[in-house]
Amino acid sequence: MFAITAARISFDDPVSGLDVGERPDPEPREGWTTVRVKAASLNHHDVWSLRGVALKEERLPMILGGDAAGIDEDGNEVIVHGVVTEPPVPGRSPRFSLLSEVHDGTLAEKVLVPKENLLPKPAELSFEEAACLPTAWLTAYSMLFGKADLRPGSTVLVQGAGGGVSGALITLAARVGHRVYVTSRDETKRAKAMELGAYAAVPSGERLPEKVDVVFDSVGQATWKHSILSLKPGGAVITCGATSGDAPSAELTRMFFLQLRVLGSTMGTKEELRSLVEMCVRTGVRPRIDRVLPLKDAKEGFRAMAEGDLFGKIVLTP
């Protein structure tokens, strides 16, 4: 089968580690099933894998990708939940991995996944739209509805515009009635954030007109101080990543004096994904897709993601 594989690790030039070409078909495994991929989407996790952060070198070669929608062995249209529960080990808490960390991922014509990881794809969603949901949109959904503990009409800040998680946060938060502020260095991306429903979009680091209840931060080091300074007393930063680095100043004085909170969030559960899919069907909310590329042109998509040259999701189709 045709697949996109991480063959080498390079922190400074991640795309150079990609191999594009034939790989063996998945081998049958008890409790698992093969899905014929109709669409898959890229995530920053894929780029960090090529940099050696999300993928260990001893596991190479590894087919990348955590998101997919396709056809299962019985002919059903399905969405793949990319979180795999690893076999239990006595005396150790359950461990989890994402597709492409331990098991081959979705950037291929076929992917082998646990049967329990499949959800029905509703007819209302295209394969391309459905393939955007399991990582970035699920992460945003879990942050907003599972961690933030907000009521409609709250004020929130989304640090950075353009990526899949930030776009999902803007769209979903605006849809349920929050006042959404967004930051970006790029004027065009700020304008596009307004199209998604943001209340206001300001240059990165600029003081907001008001303090917010919650900040959603996936940038890390470059935005952390601004995130802390933007919070109301008792507010929270919810973080799901650190694309600019993971060692910011802790701002501890402000943290304890204003009784601020920091909450970490990674991906989401299968039930949260099911609820997200249902929300999309009932409300008409859809992921913003930056571009759709054939699988053979995956390097173009990886370069755009590595350089931040996108607004929304990049989808690959076999």
LONU-883585 format. One record per residue (C-alpha): x, z, y. Coordinates in steps of 0.5 Angstrom, whole numbers. Last residue first. Layout:
BEGIN
+-------+-------+-------+
|    c1 |    c3 |    c2 |
+-------+-------+-------+
|     X |     Z |     Y |
...
+-------+-------+-------+
END
This chain:
BEGIN
+-------+-------+-------+
|    c1 |    c3 |    c2 |
+-------+-------+-------+
|   -11 |    -2 |    17 |
|   -13 |     1 |    24 |
|    -9 |     5 |    28 |
|   -13 |     9 |    34 |
|    -9 |    12 |    40 |
|   -13 |    17 |    44 |
|   -15 |    19 |    51 |
|   -11 |    17 |    57 |
|    -4 |    14 |    55 |
|     3 |    13 |    57 |
|     6 |    20 |    56 |
|    13 |    17 |    54 |
|    12 |    20 |    46 |
|     5 |    18 |    46 |
|     6 |    11 |    49 |
|    12 |    10 |    44 |
|     8 |    12 |    38 |
|     3 |     7 |    40 |
|     8 |     1 |    40 |
|    11 |     4 |    34 |
|     4 |     3 |    30 |
|     4 |    -4 |    31 |
|     3 |    -6 |    23 |
|    -3 |    -1 |    23 |
|    -7 |    -5 |    28 |
|    -8 |    -2 |    35 |
|   -14 |     1 |    38 |
|   -13 |     3 |    45 |
|   -14 |     9 |    50 |
|   -20 |    12 |    46 |
|   -24 |    17 |    50 |
|   -28 |    21 |    45 |
|   -35 |    21 |    45 |
|   -41 |    25 |    47 |
|   -48 |    22 |    45 |
|   -51 |    29 |    45 |
|   -54 |    30 |    38 |
|   -49 |    25 |    35 |
|   -43 |    28 |    38 |
|   -45 |    35 |    37 |
|   -46 |    34 |    30 |
|   -39 |    32 |    29 |
|   -37 |    38 |    33 |
|   -41 |    42 |    28 |
|   -38 |    39 |    22 |
|   -31 |    40 |    25 |
|   -32 |    47 |    26 |
|   -35 |    48 |    19 |
|   -28 |    45 |    17 |
|   -24 |    50 |    21 |
|   -20 |    49 |    27 |
|   -13 |    46 |    29 |
|    -9 |    52 |    32 |
|   -11 |    57 |    37 |
|    -6 |    62 |    41 |
|   -10 |    67 |    45 |
|    -6 |    70 |    52 |
|   -10 |    76 |    55 |
|   -10 |    78 |    63 |
|   -11 |    86 |    64 |
|    -9 |    84 |    72 |
|    -4 |    89 |    72 |
|    -1 |    88 |    65 |
|    -1 |    80 |    66 |
|     2 |    80 |    73 |
|     8 |    85 |    71 |
|     9 |    81 |    65 |
|    10 |    74 |    68 |
|    12 |    72 |    61 |
|    17 |    67 |    64 |
|    17 |    61 |    60 |
|    20 |    60 |    53 |
|    16 |    55 |    49 |
|    18 |    48 |    52 |
|    15 |    42 |    55 |
|    10 |    40 |    49 |
|     8 |    47 |    48 |
|     2 |    48 |    44 |
|    -5 |    51 |    43 |
|    -5 |    56 |    48 |
|   -11 |    60 |    51 |
|   -10 |    63 |    57 |
|   -15 |    69 |    59 |
|   -18 |    72 |    65 |
|   -19 |    80 |    66 |
|   -17 |    79 |    73 |
|   -18 |    72 |    75 |
|   -13 |    67 |    73 |
|    -9 |    61 |    77 |
|    -3 |    65 |    77 |
|    -2 |    66 |    70 |
|    -3 |    58 |    69 |
|     1 |    57 |    74 |
|     7 |    61 |    71 |
|     6 |    57 |    64 |
|     6 |    50 |    67 |
|    13 |    47 |    65 |
|    14 |    52 |    60 |
|     8 |    51 |    56 |
|     4 |    44 |    56 |
|    -2 |    46 |    51 |
|    -5 |    50 |    56 |
|   -13 |    52 |    57 |
|   -14 |    57 |    63 |
|   -20 |    61 |    63 |
|   -24 |    65 |    68 |
|   -21 |    61 |    74 |
|   -19 |    63 |    81 |
|   -21 |    59 |    86 |
|   -19 |    53 |    91 |
|   -13 |    52 |    86 |
|    -6 |    52 |    88 |
|    -2 |    46 |    86 |
|     3 |    46 |    80 |
|     1 |    40 |    77 |
|    -3 |    35 |    83 |
|   -11 |    37 |    83 |
|   -17 |    34 |    79 |
|   -24 |    37 |    81 |
|   -30 |    38 |    78 |
|   -28 |    34 |    72 |
|   -33 |    30 |    68 |
|   -29 |    25 |    64 |
|   -29 |    20 |    70 |
|   -26 |    26 |    74 |
|   -20 |    26 |    69 |
|   -20 |    19 |    70 |
|   -18 |    20 |    77 |
|   -13 |    25 |    76 |
|   -10 |    20 |    71 |
|    -9 |    15 |    76 |
|    -6 |    20 |    81 |
|    -1 |    22 |    76 |
|     3 |    29 |    76 |
|    -4 |    32 |    73 |
|    -8 |    38 |    73 |
|   -15 |    39 |    71 |
|   -21 |    44 |    74 |
|   -27 |    44 |    70 |
|   -34 |    48 |    73 |
|   -37 |    49 |    66 |
|   -44 |    46 |    64 |
|   -44 |    45 |    57 |
|   -42 |    38 |    58 |
|   -36 |    39 |    63 |
|   -33 |    44 |    58 |
|   -34 |    38 |    52 |
|   -31 |    33 |    56 |
|   -25 |    36 |    60 |
|   -23 |    40 |    53 |
|   -23 |    33 |    49 |
|   -19 |    30 |    55 |
|   -14 |    35 |    54 |
|   -14 |    35 |    47 |
|   -13 |    28 |    46 |
|    -8 |    27 |    52 |
|    -9 |    24 |    59 |
|    -9 |    30 |    63 |
|    -5 |    36 |    64 |
|    -7 |    44 |    64 |
|   -14 |    45 |    63 |
|   -17 |    50 |    68 |
|   -24 |    53 |    67 |
|   -29 |    56 |    71 |
|   -36 |    59 |    68 |
|   -43 |    56 |    69 |
|   -44 |    56 |    62 |
|   -42 |    62 |    58 |
|   -35 |    63 |    56 |
|   -32 |    67 |    50 |
|   -26 |    62 |    50 |
|   -24 |    63 |    43 |
|   -29 |    59 |    38 |
|   -33 |    55 |    43 |
|   -27 |    52 |    48 |
|   -21 |    53 |    43 |
|   -25 |    51 |    37 |
|   -28 |    45 |    40 |
|   -21 |    43 |    43 |
|   -17 |    44 |    37 |
|   -23 |    40 |    33 |
|   -22 |    34 |    39 |
|   -15 |    34 |    38 |
|   -14 |    34 |    30 |
|   -21 |    32 |    26 |
|   -24 |    28 |    32 |
|   -21 |    22 |    33 |
|   -22 |    18 |    27 |
|   -29 |    19 |    28 |
|   -29 |    15 |    34 |
|   -25 |     9 |    30 |
|   -30 |     9 |    24 |
|   -36 |     8 |    29 |
|   -40 |    14 |    30 |
|   -48 |    14 |    30 |
|   -48 |    12 |    22 |
|   -45 |    19 |    21 |
|   -39 |    20 |    17 |
|   -40 |    25 |    11 |
|   -35 |    31 |    11 |
|   -29 |    31 |     6 |
|   -23 |    36 |     6 |
|   -27 |    39 |    -1 |
|   -25 |    33 |    -5 |
|   -17 |    35 |    -3 |
|   -14 |    29 |     0 |
|   -10 |    23 |    -2 |
|    -9 |    17 |     3 |
|   -10 |    10 |     3 |
|    -9 |     4 |     7 |
|    -3 |     8 |    11 |
|    -3 |    13 |    17 |
|    -7 |    18 |    14 |
|    -1 |    23 |    11 |
|     3 |    25 |     5 |
|     3 |    32 |     3 |
|     7 |    38 |     5 |
|     7 |    37 |    13 |
|     4 |    30 |    13 |
|    -3 |    33 |    12 |
|    -3 |    40 |    16 |
|    -1 |    46 |    12 |
|    -4 |    52 |    10 |
|    -2 |    59 |     7 |
|    -6 |    64 |     3 |
|    -3 |    71 |     4 |
|     2 |    73 |    -1 |
|     2 |    78 |    -7 |
|     1 |    73 |   -12 |
|     1 |    66 |   -10 |
|    -5 |    62 |    -8 |
|    -5 |    54 |    -8 |
|    -4 |    51 |    -1 |
|   -10 |    50 |     3 |
|   -10 |    43 |     7 |
|   -12 |    42 |    14 |
|   -13 |    35 |    15 |
|   -21 |    35 |    15 |
|   -22 |    27 |    13 |
|   -28 |    24 |    16 |
|   -33 |    20 |    10 |
|   -37 |    14 |     9 |
|   -39 |    14 |     2 |
|   -37 |     8 |    -3 |
|   -36 |    13 |    -9 |
|   -28 |    13 |    -9 |
|   -28 |    15 |    -1 |
|   -29 |    10 |     5 |
|   -26 |    12 |    11 |
|   -24 |    16 |    17 |
|   -17 |    19 |    19 |
|   -13 |    24 |    22 |
|    -7 |    28 |    20 |
|    -2 |    22 |    20 |
|     5 |    21 |    18 |
|     7 |    18 |    11 |
|    13 |    23 |     9 |
|    20 |    20 |     7 |
|    23 |    26 |     8 |
|    21 |    33 |     6 |
|    28 |    35 |     6 |
|    28 |    34 |    14 |
|    23 |    39 |    15 |
|    17 |    36 |    19 |
|    13 |    40 |    25 |
|    20 |    40 |    29 |
|    24 |    35 |    26 |
|    23 |    30 |    32 |
|    19 |    25 |    28 |
|    15 |    31 |    26 |
|    14 |    32 |    34 |
|    12 |    25 |    35 |
|     6 |    26 |    29 |
|     4 |    33 |    32 |
|     3 |    29 |    39 |
|    -3 |    26 |    35 |
|    -4 |    19 |    33 |
|   -11 |    17 |    30 |
|   -13 |    14 |    24 |
|   -18 |     8 |    22 |
|   -21 |     5 |    16 |
|   -17 |     9 |    11 |
|   -19 |     8 |     3 |
|   -20 |    15 |     1 |
|   -17 |    17 |    -5 |
|   -19 |    24 |    -8 |
|   -16 |    31 |   -10 |
|   -19 |    36 |   -15 |
|   -14 |    34 |   -20 |
|    -9 |    29 |   -18 |
|    -9 |    21 |   -18 |
|    -2 |    18 |   -15 |
|    -3 |    15 |    -8 |
|    -1 |     8 |    -8 |
|     7 |     7 |    -7 |
|    10 |     5 |     0 |
|    10 |    -2 |     3 |
|    12 |    -2 |    11 |
|    14 |     1 |    17 |
|    19 |     6 |    17 |
|    19 |    11 |    23 |
|    26 |    15 |    25 |
|    27 |    10 |    31 |
|    21 |    13 |    34 |
|    23 |    20 |    35 |
|    29 |    18 |    40 |
|    32 |    25 |    43 |
|    30 |    29 |    37 |
|    32 |    24 |    31 |
|    29 |    25 |    24 |
|    29 |    20 |    19 |
|    24 |    16 |    14 |
|    18 |    18 |    18 |
|    13 |    13 |    14 |
|     8 |     9 |    17 |
|     4 |     6 |    11 |
|     2 |    -1 |     7 |
|     0 |     0 |     0 |
+-------+-------+-------+
END
